[in-house]
Amino acid sequence: MSVNLTIPTQQYDPAEIMGALYGPGILGLKGAFTREFAKELGEDIAVLYEEALKRPGGAVGRGPKRHYVEIHPEDIRGFVELATHPWVKAVCETVLGPDYKIVEIGFDVPNPGAENQPWHRDFPAPEDTVKGRRLNSLAFNLTTVDVEPDMGPFEIAPGTQWDDASAFEHEMFPPKEFYSRYEERAEQKMPKMGDISVRSALTIHRGTANRSDKARPVLVLGVDAPGANNHERHDLQVTKAFYEKLPDDLKSRLLCRIVDELEVIVQGHTIEGLMMGEA
Ligand SMILES: O=C(O)CCC(=O)C(=O)O
């Protein structure tokens, strides 16, 4: 008896996704969203940034003229579209497995006058990566502006997510003597509005000096495999009303508190080595 089997097809190739995240440690998708989507995101971030700057401790300094702000999913239009984008879902499922969880949403703003950051990881490599040789978290980035070379592009040293950190300060900051290794490999990223990228936050990277008169705000979405525990550095919150309206498959993806009213986030993810004095 013959059985008619259909060859399974996938919109996004898991081997390509795994190859990129385990190889260079970064992957992008051009035109994932419309320019209008990125523009609205930029408008929402501008409001949130202004509010955060007024609150003591509302924005974390990440170097001169540079901040990070953790936000609430419902503070931005488009959270659902972002979190349920087929590419975002495919990348998360492929690299982190079927039980991945969203643990962080925030944004970085390198302003005019921001300087080169030290090369760094966003947190120390966990045992799962160091000994288990597996990535258990990802950071998605969505630019809200077209990035030009003078706007302090994000710079990354592909393949360095596997570098031994025993000589790094706080297991995150390689000594200056190692910089030639990162500089030789460095790639500057110049995404346009609507593009999205994903990286391991362990791939050594830095924000570069912004010599333009424009800020370069970029959204960050943090996603974990079970057991990665990055949620401990964050405080993802949604209101009951927002949660109830979410698609069912997104509800189970949020590692968050469900609250009656949103609480002000006490910014937790400070990276001491990036402060370099006042932001
Ligand atoms: O400038 C960027 O896009 C990233 C900045 C960064 O790596 C950080 O503040 O940890």
The ligand as a MOL file (V3000), in Angstrom:
LIG
                    3D

  0  0  0     0  0            999 V3000
M  V30 BEGIN CTAB
M  V30 COUNTS 10 9 0 0 0
M  V30 BEGIN ATOM
M  V30 1 O 24.4970 50.6650 20.8150 0
M  V30 2 C 23.8900 49.6080 20.7700 0
M  V30 3 O 23.1060 49.3300 19.8570 0
M  V30 4 C 24.0880 48.5570 21.8560 0
M  V30 5 C 24.6250 49.1210 23.1090 0
M  V30 6 C 25.0550 48.0430 24.0560 0
M  V30 7 O 25.6180 47.0590 23.6580 0
M  V30 8 C 24.8030 48.1700 25.5060 0
M  V30 9 O 24.5090 49.2710 25.9830 0
M  V30 10 O 24.9290 47.1390 26.2060 0
M  V30 END ATOM
M  V30 BEGIN BOND
M  V30 1 2 1 2
M  V30 2 1 2 3
M  V30 3 1 2 4
M  V30 4 1 4 5
M  V30 5 1 5 6
M  V30 6 2 6 7
M  V30 7 1 6 8
M  V30 8 2 8 9
M  V30 9 1 8 10
M  V30 END BOND
M  V30 END CTAB
M  END
